[in-house]
Amino acid sequence: FFFFFFFFFFFFSKCIILLQLHKTKSDLMEENEGATTYYDLLGIKPNASTRDIQKAFDSKMSSFKRNPDPEQMELLEEAYNILIDPSSREDYDNHLKYLELLQEFQEEEPEWMEGYNMQLNYMSEAENETYGPKLEEIFSQLSYRTYDEIKQEISKLFTHLRSDRCRDELKVQVLPHIKLLPEDKRKPTLASILDMFGNLSLTDDDVLRRGLAITAEILNPKLGAASFNALSNPEPKKKKKKKKKKKKKKVLCV
């Protein structure tokens, strides 16, 4: 029993240590009376002087003399090093302004953000590496561009991203039907279908289905949806039943 108790206590203490090692920076910040910025962490205002920063840092670090906390001390040093240097402090202040503007944008455009987040979830790792920095660059322009301009730029980016992703599906499912259209309607029809990829509330499948619906309506305006259903879900051909020849009964002569 004693061996079992000792093993359990040892294992449990190891788990606690591992959990402590995996604390995120945000968790550590929150431990400091809900601090969300380096200014909050040091207990100073955003317009604090260099002297105020130095004084606040020394005071905070002195409080850990009796009970050192390596993680908190490391975080304080990080905050101090960024804020004490004018160049890195300017970059940090600009980053805070960007986050504030982004938060305001999210609150003003909840429906659009819902579609945007949906599209982010569909992005592959390769797409994230290619388009992630470009999306961040567009959002960084919130300080001098309108919301509509930002949304338009992101819409263009997703139009390119998604049409490239669905290239094979477009070739197989949509282009054969576009070729059936009158020549003067092929390019504008294809362009309107590709533009739908910029609508972030639509999935890729939604765009492909609507593309088929558009071509079907042009091919046969009277049938409309029925024509689209016929294109997207063609009925299987019914096999003709072969008529069995009736065998003539032999009549026996008496």
C-alpha positions, 0 to 999 in steps of 0.5 A: 500500500505504501509503495502504491501511495508513493508511486501515485504521489510521484506520478501526480507531482510530475504531471503538475510540473509538466502542466506548469512548463506548458503555461502559455504567455497569455496565461502568465500575463493574466496572472498579473491582475489580468494584464493584456499588454507589456504596459499592464505587466509593468504597471505603467501607462502607454505614455510612460517615460524611459525612467518610469519603465526602468523604475517599474521593472526594478520594482517588479523584479525585486519582489521575486527576490524571496520567491523567484518565479523564472517564468514571470521574471522572464516575461518581465525581462521581455517586456522591459527589453521591448519597451526600453528600446525606442525602436522596438517600443514603436513597433510594439505600439503599432502592433497594439493599434493594429489589434485594436483596429482589428477588434473594432473591425470584427465587431462591426462586421460579424457576418463577414467575419463568420465567412472569413473564419470559415474560409480560414478553416478550409485552408491547407497548410500550404495555402496558409504559408502562401496567403497568410502573410498577404492576409495579415498585410491587408488587415494591417492597412485598417488604419488608413483604408475603409472596411469595404476596401479591406473586404474587397482586397481579401475577396480578390485574394480568396477568389484567386486562392479558391479558383486555383484550388478548384481548378480540376473540379471546374474543368470537369464539372463546369467548363463542359457546360460553358462550352455549350453556351453561345460564344458571346456568353462564355467569358462573362459567365465564367467570370461571374462564376469565378467571382463567386469564390470571393463570396466568403459565405459560400463553400467551394461546393456551393460555387460549383453548384451555382455555376452549373445552375447559371449555365443551365438557366442560360441554356434553357431559361424556361426550365431553369432549376429543372434544367440545372438538376438534369445537368447535375443529376442526369437520370440513368438510362433505362434498359430496354426490356427484351420482349420474349418470343412466345413459343408456339405450341405444337398441335398434335395431329390425331 
